[in-house]
Protein backbone atom coordinates (compact mmCIF):
# COMPACT_ATOMS: atom_id res chain seq x y z
CA UNK A 1 0.00 0.00 0.00
CA UNK A 2 1.01 3.62 -0.36
CA UNK A 3 1.13 4.04 3.43
CA UNK A 4 3.60 1.14 3.73
CA UNK A 5 5.78 2.58 0.97
CA UNK A 6 5.84 6.00 2.65
CA UNK A 7 6.65 4.38 6.00
CA UNK A 8 9.48 2.36 4.39
CA UNK A 9 10.81 5.52 2.75
CA UNK A 10 11.06 7.31 6.10
CA UNK A 11 12.59 4.26 7.80
CA UNK A 12 15.27 4.09 5.12
CA UNK A 13 15.87 7.81 5.60
CA UNK A 14 16.34 7.33 9.35
CA UNK A 15 18.79 4.51 8.68
CA UNK A 16 20.72 6.76 6.31
CA UNK A 17 20.91 9.56 8.90
CA UNK A 18 22.09 7.08 11.56
CA UNK A 19 24.80 5.84 9.17
CA UNK A 20 25.95 9.37 8.42
CA UNK A 21 26.19 10.10 12.16
CA UNK A 22 28.57 7.15 12.50
CA UNK A 23 30.75 8.49 9.70
CA UNK A 24 30.90 11.96 11.21
CA UNK A 25 31.33 10.90 14.85
CA UNK A 26 35.07 10.61 15.63
CA UNK A 27 34.65 7.67 18.01
CA UNK A 28 32.81 5.63 15.33
CA UNK A 29 35.04 6.41 12.33
CA UNK A 30 37.46 3.56 12.92
CA UNK A 31 34.58 1.04 12.81
CA UNK A 32 33.29 2.55 9.58
CA UNK A 33 36.74 2.44 8.00
CA UNK A 34 37.37 -1.13 9.16
CA UNK A 35 34.22 -2.46 7.51
CA UNK A 36 33.83 -0.10 4.55
CA UNK A 37 37.32 0.88 3.42
CA UNK A 38 38.53 -0.11 -0.05
CA UNK A 39 40.96 -2.56 1.53
CA UNK A 40 38.09 -4.39 3.24
CA UNK A 41 36.12 -4.65 0.00
CA UNK A 42 39.19 -5.86 -1.86
CA UNK A 43 39.80 -8.50 0.82
CA UNK A 44 36.18 -9.68 0.62
CA UNK A 45 36.23 -9.82 -3.18
CA UNK A 46 39.51 -11.77 -3.21
CA UNK A 47 38.14 -14.23 -0.64
CA UNK A 48 34.99 -14.69 -2.74
CA UNK A 49 36.71 -14.85 -6.13
CA UNK A 50 36.32 -18.61 -6.47
CA UNK A 51 32.65 -18.51 -5.57
CA UNK A 52 31.97 -15.49 -7.75
CA UNK A 53 33.45 -17.29 -10.75
CA UNK A 54 30.70 -19.94 -10.52
CA UNK A 55 28.11 -17.67 -12.11
CA UNK A 56 27.98 -14.77 -14.53
CA UNK A 57 26.37 -11.36 -14.43
CA UNK A 58 23.93 -12.68 -17.02
CA UNK A 59 22.95 -15.46 -14.57
CA UNK A 60 22.20 -12.86 -11.93
CA UNK A 61 20.16 -10.72 -14.34
CA UNK A 62 18.13 -13.78 -15.39
CA UNK A 63 17.20 -14.53 -11.76
CA UNK A 64 13.82 -12.84 -11.15
CA UNK A 65 14.33 -13.25 -7.39
CA UNK A 66 17.19 -10.77 -7.64
CA UNK A 67 16.10 -8.29 -10.32
CA UNK A 68 12.35 -8.85 -10.14
CA UNK A 69 10.55 -7.35 -13.10
CA UNK A 70 12.88 -4.37 -13.52
CA UNK A 71 14.13 -5.54 -16.91
CA UNK A 72 10.63 -6.14 -18.31
CA UNK A 73 9.60 -3.59 -20.97
CA UNK A 74 6.38 -2.71 -19.10
CA UNK A 75 8.04 -2.41 -15.67
CA UNK A 76 6.77 0.35 -13.38
CA UNK A 77 9.02 1.04 -10.37
CA UNK A 78 7.65 0.82 -6.84
CA UNK A 79 9.27 1.88 -3.60
CA UNK A 80 10.26 -1.04 -1.35
CA UNK A 81 11.92 -1.17 2.02
CA UNK A 82 15.36 -2.62 2.59
CA UNK A 83 13.76 -5.54 4.43
CA UNK A 84 11.49 -6.32 1.49
CA UNK A 85 14.43 -6.19 -0.90
CA UNK A 86 16.54 -8.51 1.27
CA UNK A 87 13.62 -10.89 1.66
CA UNK A 88 13.15 -10.99 -2.12
CA UNK A 89 16.84 -11.52 -2.85
CA UNK A 90 17.17 -14.21 -0.18
CA UNK A 91 14.62 -16.34 -2.04
CA UNK A 92 16.96 -16.64 -5.03
CA UNK A 93 17.72 -20.32 -5.76
CA UNK A 94 21.03 -19.31 -7.39
CA UNK A 95 22.21 -17.50 -4.27
CA UNK A 96 20.87 -20.21 -1.93
CA UNK A 97 22.81 -22.89 -3.80
CA UNK A 98 25.97 -20.79 -3.84
CA UNK A 99 25.75 -20.15 -0.10
CA UNK A 100 25.03 -23.84 0.52
CA UNK A 101 28.11 -24.77 -1.53
CA UNK A 102 30.28 -22.28 0.36
CA UNK A 103 29.11 -23.58 3.74
CA UNK A 104 29.65 -27.20 2.75
CA UNK A 105 33.31 -26.41 1.92
CA UNK A 106 34.01 -25.05 5.40
Secondary structure, DSSP 8 states (H G I E B T S, - for coil): -HHHHHHHHHHHHHHHHHHHHHHHSHHHHHHHHHHHSHHHHHHHHHHHHHHHTTS-HHHHHH-HHHHTTTTSTT-------HHHHHHHHHT-HHHHHHHHHHHHH-
